[in-house]
Amino acid sequence: MHHSTAALVTRDNKEIAEPTSNIYESIVIIGKRARQISSNQKEELNGKLAEFASSVDNLEEIFENREQIEISKFYERMPKPSSSATDQFLNGELNFRIPEEEEVKDTESEL
């Protein structure tokens, strides 16, 4: 048995539902954050790899570049965006606003 970090972490539904009091709202928020993280990582990685491409003419040299390989490996080892987003959510690090459910209903009950 090897000691790599488990790819799958079991989460408690109640714990995820708690900040919004609705599991589905929570999952939507986590999903949005995961997409942000993912696109930021892609931009960062592409930016770093582009620095190599501009300084090397020969394609084979680009792929053999050790530093470039290290950068790619670093990004592969990073936690998955969905895990990072879930952790941030559960640690109260995300700012989110849930639209009020039909604010019209409140005014009707006052009549």
C-alpha positions in Angstrom: 0.0 0.0 0.0 1.5 3.4 -1.0 1.1 6.6 1.0 -0.1 9.0 -1.7 -3.0 11.2 -0.7 -6.3 9.7 -1.4 -7.9 10.9 -4.6 -11.4 10.5 -3.0 -12.3 12.2 0.2 -15.7 11.3 1.7 -17.5 14.4 2.8 -20.4 14.7 5.2 -23.5 16.0 3.4 -24.7 17.8 6.6 -21.4 19.6 6.9 -21.6 20.7 3.2 -25.3 21.8 3.5 -24.8 23.7 6.8 -23.3 27.0 5.5 -26.3 27.5 3.2 -28.8 25.2 4.8 -29.2 23.6 1.4 -26.9 20.9 0.0 -27.7 22.0 -3.6 -26.9 25.6 -3.0 -23.7 24.6 -1.4 -22.7 22.4 -4.4 -23.5 25.2 -6.9 -21.2 27.5 -4.9 -18.4 24.9 -4.6 -18.8 24.2 -8.4 -18.4 27.8 -9.3 -15.3 28.2 -7.1 -13.8 25.0 -8.5 -14.2 26.4 -12.1 -12.5 29.7 -11.0 -9.6 27.8 -9.5 -9.3 25.5 -12.5 -9.2 28.4 -15.0 -6.6 30.3 -12.8 -4.4 27.3 -12.7 -4.6 26.8 -16.5 -3.7 30.4 -17.2 -0.8 30.3 -14.8 0.6 27.0 -16.2 0.1 28.2 -19.8 1.9 31.4 -19.0 4.9 29.6 -17.4 5.1 27.2 -20.3 4.8 30.0 -22.9 8.0 31.5 -21.4 9.9 28.4 -22.6 8.3 28.3 -26.0 9.4 31.8 -26.8 13.0 31.1 -26.0 13.3 27.8 -27.9 12.9 27.3 -31.6 13.1 23.5 -31.8 10.0 21.7 -30.6 11.9 18.7 -29.3 14.0 20.9 -27.1 10.9 22.4 -25.5 9.6 18.9 -24.5 12.9 17.9 -23.1 13.3 20.9 -20.9 13.7 19.7 -17.3 12.4 22.8 -15.7 9.3 22.7 -17.8 8.7 19.1 -16.9 9.0 20.0 -13.2 6.5 22.8 -13.6 4.0 20.5 -15.2 4.5 17.9 -12.5 4.0 20.5 -9.8 0.6 21.4 -11.3 -0.4 17.7 -11.6 0.3 17.2 -7.9 -1.8 20.2 -6.9 -5.1 19.2 -5.2 -8.0 19.0 -7.6 -10.0 22.3 -7.9 -13.1 20.6 -6.5 -11.2 19.5 -3.4 -9.7 23.0 -2.9 -13.1 24.7 -3.4 -14.8 22.3 -0.9 -12.1 23.0 1.7 -12.4 26.7 1.2 -16.2 26.5 1.5 -16.1 24.4 4.6 -13.5 26.7 6.2 -15.6 29.7 5.6 -13.2 31.2 3.2 -15.7 31.9 0.4 -17.9 34.9 0.1 -21.2 34.1 -1.5 -24.7 35.6 -1.5 -27.8 33.5 -1.9 -30.6 35.5 -3.6 -33.7 35.9 -1.3 -36.4 33.4 -2.2 -39.3 35.3 -3.8 -39.2 38.5 -1.8 -42.7 39.2 -3.2 -44.2 36.6 -0.8 -43.2 38.7 2.2 -45.1 41.8 1.0 -48.2 39.7 0.2 -48.4 38.4 3.8 -48.5 41.9 5.1 -51.7 42.7 3.2 
